[in-house]
Amino acid sequence: MRHITAAEIAAFEKIYRLNLVNGLPGFKPANLVGTAAPDGQTNLAVFSSAIHLGSDPAVLGIVTRPTTVPRHTYQNIKDSGGCFTLNHVPLSLVAQAHYTSANFEDNVSEFAECGFTAVHRDGFSAPYVAESSLSIGLRLREEHAIFNGTVLLVSEVEHVYLREEGLRPDGTLDLVALGEAAISGLDGYHEVLPPTRYGYARPGQFPKAQ
Ligand SMILES: Cc1cc2nc3c(=O)[nH]c(=O)nc-3n(C[C@H](O)[C@H](O)[C@H](O)COP(=O)(O)O)c2cc1C
């Protein structure tokens, strides 16, 4: 096994370190974060940091990079009563999704520029991605500054939209049927195989595939 210490990580060349550390969490969810400025200008950015923070109430988080330089996503969320959308990335549109990470000018919407369609649903001020099989409307509830300058945006789920074939009778999601991508690092987009599924684990009952 190769052993890499914290001191070595700190001494690595910047891009090498970025690549390595971004891969450490393993496979990550692929989402497009949709926001709108108060003047209606829409913004879309690929984020791999969405995490589940609780189910009752339904709470998800995203982590934004340090806000020392202007971040449209973060600013739009702050300026629009905390509204934003998470839209799962379809496998067929991973190049377009990746393109949203480019540094576009303020007056350019990544929706049109990268090949996505903005849709408004049920009076929610943030735009959804029409091409996504699963989209979530969220509202910011808490903001946590992390010691390295990143910010955790703790947000409550207000709306979920998904294609019927992605919802199993027991409430679990069939993300493979929805044709979704996963992310590794900052550069890898993956097709995922169907899962081996297990029920609730109990001591003394070794899990059997369902
Ligand atoms: C695969 C991938 C994953 C990313 N995940 C995040 C993330 O979780 N948080 C973040 O702040 N930026 C992330 N980014 C960078 C944003 O997509 C990028 O900074 C984008 O331009 C932000 O746009 P904004 O300035 O309009 O908010 C990621 C980029 C890529 C390519």
The ligand as a MOL file (V3000), in Angstrom:
LIG
                    3D

  0  0  0     0  0            999 V3000
M  V30 BEGIN CTAB
M  V30 COUNTS 31 33 0 0 0
M  V30 BEGIN ATOM
M  V30 1 C -17.4160 17.3390 -11.0380 0
M  V30 2 C -17.5250 18.6820 -10.3820 0
M  V30 3 C -18.0780 18.7820 -9.1220 0
M  V30 4 C -18.1840 20.0300 -8.4680 0
M  V30 5 N -18.7340 20.0980 -7.2250 0
M  V30 6 C -18.7990 21.3130 -6.5810 0
M  V30 7 C -19.3440 21.4060 -5.2780 0
M  V30 8 O -19.8010 20.4280 -4.6940 0
M  V30 9 N -19.3500 22.6420 -4.6950 0
M  V30 10 C -18.8920 23.7730 -5.3320 0
M  V30 11 O -18.9320 24.8590 -4.7480 0
M  V30 12 N -18.3970 23.6980 -6.5830 0
M  V30 13 C -18.3390 22.4980 -7.2210 0
M  V30 14 N -17.8420 22.4250 -8.4790 0
M  V30 15 C -17.4160 23.6650 -9.1380 0
M  V30 16 C -18.5980 24.4330 -9.7090 0
M  V30 17 O -19.3260 23.6540 -10.6440 0
M  V30 18 C -18.0640 25.6910 -10.3880 0
M  V30 19 O -17.2940 26.4430 -9.4600 0
M  V30 20 C -19.1530 26.5440 -10.9220 0
M  V30 21 O -18.5780 27.4290 -11.8400 0
M  V30 22 C -19.8160 27.3550 -9.8270 0
M  V30 23 O -20.6020 28.2850 -10.4790 0
M  V30 24 P -21.1370 29.6170 -9.7950 0
M  V30 25 O -19.9790 30.5740 -9.6520 0
M  V30 26 O -22.0980 30.0370 -10.8090 0
M  V30 27 O -21.7300 29.2610 -8.4970 0
M  V30 28 C -17.7170 21.1940 -9.1370 0
M  V30 29 C -17.1720 21.0910 -10.4200 0
M  V30 30 C -17.0740 19.8480 -11.0360 0
M  V30 31 C -16.4860 19.7570 -12.4190 0
M  V30 END ATOM
M  V30 BEGIN BOND
M  V30 1 1 1 2
M  V30 2 1 2 3
M  V30 3 2 2 30
M  V30 4 2 3 4
M  V30 5 1 4 5
M  V30 6 1 4 28
M  V30 7 2 5 6
M  V30 8 1 6 7
M  V30 9 1 6 13
M  V30 10 2 7 8
M  V30 11 1 7 9
M  V30 12 1 9 10
M  V30 13 2 10 11
M  V30 14 1 10 12
M  V30 15 2 12 13
M  V30 16 1 13 14
M  V30 17 1 14 15
M  V30 18 1 14 28
M  V30 19 1 15 16
M  V30 20 1 16 17
M  V30 21 1 16 18
M  V30 22 1 18 19
M  V30 23 1 18 20
M  V30 24 1 20 21
M  V30 25 1 20 22
M  V30 26 1 22 23
M  V30 27 1 23 24
M  V30 28 2 24 25
M  V30 29 1 24 26
M  V30 30 1 24 27
M  V30 31 2 28 29
M  V30 32 1 29 30
M  V30 33 1 30 31
M  V30 END BOND
M  V30 END CTAB
M  END
